[in-house]
Amino acid sequence: MSKMESVKRMLSKAFLQKLKVDYVLMDSWFTCFDLLRTVQSLWQGKTHVIGRCKMDQTLYEVDGKKRNAQKLRLLYARRCHYCRKTKSSFFALNVKLNGIPVKLFLIRHRKHEQWTLLLATDSKLKYLEVFELYQIRWNIEVVWKECKQYLELGKYQGRDLDGQIADCALVFITHTILVLEKRFSCYQTIGGVFREIEKQVRVLTL
C-alpha cells in the first residue's frame, strides 16, 4: 500500500469516528490535489488543509492563466510584505488548483535565497495564522523523533497486534510524564492551575 493510500485510509477512519477536525496539516510529501479533494469530500468543506508545497511544476490558476510557483514568484514578488514576528518576507495569492480555490503564501526568510510555499484551503486565514498553525506539525515531528530516539518506539518485535498497541501506548505515556516533569521542574508554572495539576500528577505517578 502506498503512502497516499495509507493517508486516505487514516483520514477516512478519522471521519467515521466523527472526529472534529479544523485543519489537516501536511508536509510537502503529501500536499497535492488528490488529498485536498479527499479532505473536502469527507468533511464537506468544513475541514481545511494547510500544507507546505514543493516549488515544482504544479500549475496554479491565477486570472485565468496557469503558472507554476517559480513564475508566480517572479510575477508577484513586488507585493511582498515583511513580518517582524517571523522575520520573513511574504506575499499571498488566491488561486485555483485543478478547480479547488486555495490561498498560496510564498515566503522568504531573512538571509535565505530559497522561497517556501504554504497552501491553505481556508482563504480567510492570514499569513501569521497559517504560519503558526503549520508550526504545530513540527511539534509532532519532534515528539516522534524523541520517542524513537530515546524511548525505542517501534523496536517492539512481537507479532501480536495488542502487544504493538500496548507498546505504543506505554511509550507515549512515558513521554507525557517526562514532558510534564520537565515542565514543572524547569519552567515557572502559571498560577494555581499548574500547582493543582502538579499535585495530581505527583500522586498519579507515585
N, C-alpha and C positions, 0 to 999 in steps of 0.2 A: 504494500500500500504506500502510495506517495505521501509526501508531507502535506500537500494540498488537500488530499482526500482525508487525511487524519484531522486536519484543522476543521474541515467541513463537518466531520462526524462530531468533533468536540463542540462546535457551535450548535449543531442540531440537538445534542444531549442537553446543553445549557438551556436551549429554548423549550424543550419538552419538560424540563424540570421547573419551568416557569421562573427562571432567574431574572431578576430585574437588572438589566444591563444598560448603562448610559452610553458607554463608549467601549469599543473593541480596539485595543492598541496593537499595532503590528510594526515589525521592522521591515527593512527593505526586501527581505527574502519573501515576504508574504503579501505585501501591499500590491494588489492587482485588481483588475476589473472583475475577475471571477469571484474573488472573496467579497468584494464590495457588494456585488449582486446577491451573493448568498446571505450576507447580513441583512440587507434591505428586504429580501423576500421573507426571511424568517420573522423579523420583528416589525415588518410593515413600515419601515422608515422611522420607528420610534427609538431605535438604537443607531448610533453613529460610529463611524470608523475614523480613527486618527492614526496615520501611518507615515513612516519615512519611505520615500521613493528613491529609486535609482535615477541618476542623471543619464538615462539611456535614450533610446529612440522611441519610447512610448509617446504617442501623439495626443495632445490636448487641444480641444476646440475652443478658440477664442475669436469672437467677432466673425464667426462663420469660416474661419481658417484653422487648419490643424497644424500644430507645430510641436516640436519636442522641447524638453526643458532647457536645453542649451540655447535654442533660438529665442525662447521666451525670456531668458536671462538677458540676452543681448538687446532685445527689443524694449524691454520694460525696466531695465536696471535704473533708469533715471527716476523712477518712482520710489526709490529706496528711502526708508526711514531708519532712524537709529534708536535702538532700545538700550538704555543705560543699564537696566537690571541684568540683561543677558549679554551685554557688551557685544552686540551684533547689529549688522545692517540687514534689512529685510524689505520685501515688498510682497503684496498679496494680489492674487488674481482669481476671479470667479471664472471657472472653465467647465468644460464637459469632458468626461472620459467615457467614450463609447455611449454617449447619451445620458450618463449619470452626472448631475450637477455636483461639482466638488469645488473646494476652495484650496488653492495652492499657496504655499508660503515658501519663497526662495530666500534662503538665509546665508549670510556670510559672516562668520565670526571674526572678531578682530585679529589681525595678524595672520589670517589664513586666506589663501587664494581660492581654495575649493569652496563651492557652494553646496548647501544642504537643501533638500527638498522635502517639505512636510505637506501632507494632504489631509484634509478634513471634509467629511460629507456634511457637517453642520456649518452652513455658511454664516451663521450668526456669531460664531466664535471669533475672537480677536487673536492677534499673534501671541501675546503673552499667555493667554488662556490655553491655546493649543500647545505652546512650548512646555508649560508646566504640567499639563495632562500627559504629554508624551514622556516626560521625565519619570513618571510613575513606572513605566516599563523597565527603565534602567534599574530601579529598586528591585524589581522581580529578578532581573538578571543577577544582581548581587547576591540575593538570597540563594538562588540555585548554585552559584559558584561556591559560596561559603558552605552550603550543605554537602556538596560533592567533595570539596577540598578538605574540610575539617571533620565532617560527621559521616563520611563514607556513604552518602546517598547513592543508591544504585549498585552497591557492592554485595547486596544480599544474593546468594546463589541458589536459594531454594526454588523449586518449581511450583510450589503451592501458591495460588492466587491470594488467599487470605494472608499468607506469610509476606508476600510482596506488599500488600496494602498496609499490614501492620508495621513493616519496616519503614515505609514512607511516613506513616503517622508518627512513629516514635522519633524519627529524625526531625520532623517539623515541630513536634512538641519540645524536643530538646533545644532546637534553635530558638523557639519563642521564649523559653525560660532564660537562656543565655542573653538574649537581647534585652529582656526585662531587667535582668541583673545588671547589665551594663548601663541601662537607662537610669536605674536607681542609684548605682554606686558612682558613676562617672559624670552624671549630669545633675544639675539643680532641678529638683522637682517643683511643680507648679501647684501651690495651694493644697487644700485638704483633700482634693480628689486623688491626687497622686499618693498622698500619705496613706489614705484608706486602701488604695489598690496595693500599695507596698505591703501593708499588714496582711491583706488577704493572700497575696502571692507567697509570702513567707510561711504562712500557715499551710497552704496547699503543698508547697514544695517540701516542707518538713514532714 
